[in-house]
Amino acid sequence: MTVLSYLWAFVLLLSILVFVHELGHFLVARWCGVRVLKFSIGFGPPIGFGRHRLSWTRGGTEYVIAWFPLGGFVKMLGENPDEIDDPAIAVSPGESLPEKNTWQKLAIVFAGPAANLILPVVVFMATLAIGIPRPVAVVGGIEPNSPAAEAGLQPGDRVTAIGGEAVRWWGDLEDVVRDRAGETLTVAYERDSVPATTKLAVDERPSFDEFQQRVSVGWAGFGHRRPAAMVGVPWNDSPAHEAGLRSGDIVSSVGDAPVETWTEFAQAYRAAGRTGTVALTVQGVGEEEPRELNVPALGSPEKLGAVAVNVLISGVSPDSAAEAAGLEAGDLIVAVDGAPVGSFNTFAEIVRTSEGR
């Protein structure tokens, strides 16, 4: 299915490029007074069956959308030297390509490439005019033991300013944090529409810039993406494991309350109290149908022995460093070099900057 989607995207993109290219030739040829006999997108006969085909004639030009989409052409009167005696040239004096002067011929020839060069400019201008979706500066997830967690920030907080700079978009917030490594910044935020402030001690971590040069950047341990309600069970002797929960299980409801994110799951589980059991609807990796579980009500996911899944291994490449280390599919990575890993981005950054350790 993926191969077909790539093939369809390739054919669609190529068809657009060919259409724009040939349209450039067509428009400039008409502007220079050259008669266009045929304008075809694709090669071969017109698409259709019997009398119903994607072919029509208007203004002396036959327009065709053909079966084979990888190409196209514009046929102009007199462009082929073998057609110099074509009766149509005599009928339409002054409308053939050979009769035009040199600058007109050059304009027609270069109109196709020029149209392709103009196309991305037009697309970019249209994109800017329409607008590009940008996530607002709302915290989606907090890594444990991170500067953001120590500052008291929580998922759902909307940051309005940091380090004296007003922010609206998540990208602006990330830029400030990355540029202010080692500094303590004042963060203004809103929680349930109530303004508040806190101090954020930005950590310093190695990373790579856009030229793949090693640099030091700021890190706070928060992200915009809201972690899904996927459960990790690191300990086999935990109440969660004994109740049947496994790493990779996705919780869809706690009791009668549907949940989508880890925060919603944690809140619903805490609200269930500290006595009795809590009914969970979960679906494991590779399972076609969800299953029902009753887990003990202990007041918090931590006491249950469940953590948010941040790095769950789905597969290990043969002869890789991961295989040599003994990692297997289904393993849950909770720490690297003794430091908790609260997101896949953090894990990936640690590995990328490890210099082969």
CORFENQUI-V696754 format. One record per pair of residues at least 24 apart in sequence whose C-alpha atoms are under 6 Angstrom apart, sorted by the first residue. I is the first residue (numbers start at 0). J is the second residue. If there is no record, write none. Layout:
i:I j:J
i:I j:J
This chain:
i:20 j:111
i:20 j:114
i:20 j:115
i:21 j:111
i:23 j:110
i:23 j:111
i:23 j:114
i:24 j:107
i:24 j:110
i:24 j:111
i:27 j:107
i:28 j:107
i:32 j:94
i:33 j:94
i:33 j:95
i:33 j:96
i:34 j:75
i:34 j:76
i:34 j:94
i:35 j:60
i:35 j:74
i:35 j:75
i:36 j:60
i:36 j:74
i:36 j:75
i:37 j:61
i:37 j:62
i:37 j:73
i:37 j:74
i:38 j:62
i:38 j:73
i:39 j:63
i:39 j:64
i:39 j:71
i:39 j:72
i:40 j:64
i:40 j:71
i:41 j:65
i:41 j:67
i:41 j:68
i:41 j:69
i:41 j:70
i:41 j:71
i:42 j:67
i:134 j:168
i:134 j:169
i:135 j:167
i:135 j:168
i:135 j:169
i:136 j:167
i:136 j:168
i:136 j:169
i:138 j:223
i:139 j:222
i:139 j:223
i:139 j:224
i:139 j:225
i:140 j:221
i:140 j:222
i:140 j:225
i:141 j:221
i:142 j:220
i:142 j:341
i:145 j:220
i:146 j:200
i:146 j:219
i:147 j:219
i:147 j:220
i:150 j:198
i:150 j:199
i:156 j:189
i:156 j:190
i:157 j:188
i:157 j:189
i:158 j:187
i:158 j:188
i:159 j:187
i:159 j:188
i:160 j:186
i:160 j:187
i:161 j:185
i:161 j:186
i:176 j:217
i:177 j:216
i:177 j:217
i:179 j:217
i:180 j:216
i:180 j:217
i:226 j:260
i:226 j:261
i:227 j:260
i:227 j:261
i:228 j:259
i:228 j:260
i:228 j:261
i:229 j:308
i:230 j:306
i:230 j:307
i:230 j:308
i:231 j:305
i:231 j:306
i:231 j:307
i:231 j:308
i:232 j:305
i:237 j:304
i:238 j:303
i:239 j:303
i:239 j:304
i:242 j:294
i:247 j:283
i:247 j:284
i:248 j:281
i:248 j:282
i:248 j:283
i:249 j:281
i:249 j:282
i:250 j:280
i:250 j:281
i:251 j:280
i:251 j:281
i:252 j:279
i:252 j:280
i:253 j:278
i:253 j:279
i:254 j:278
i:269 j:298
i:269 j:299
i:272 j:298
i:273 j:297
i:273 j:298
i:309 j:341
i:309 j:342
i:309 j:343
i:310 j:343
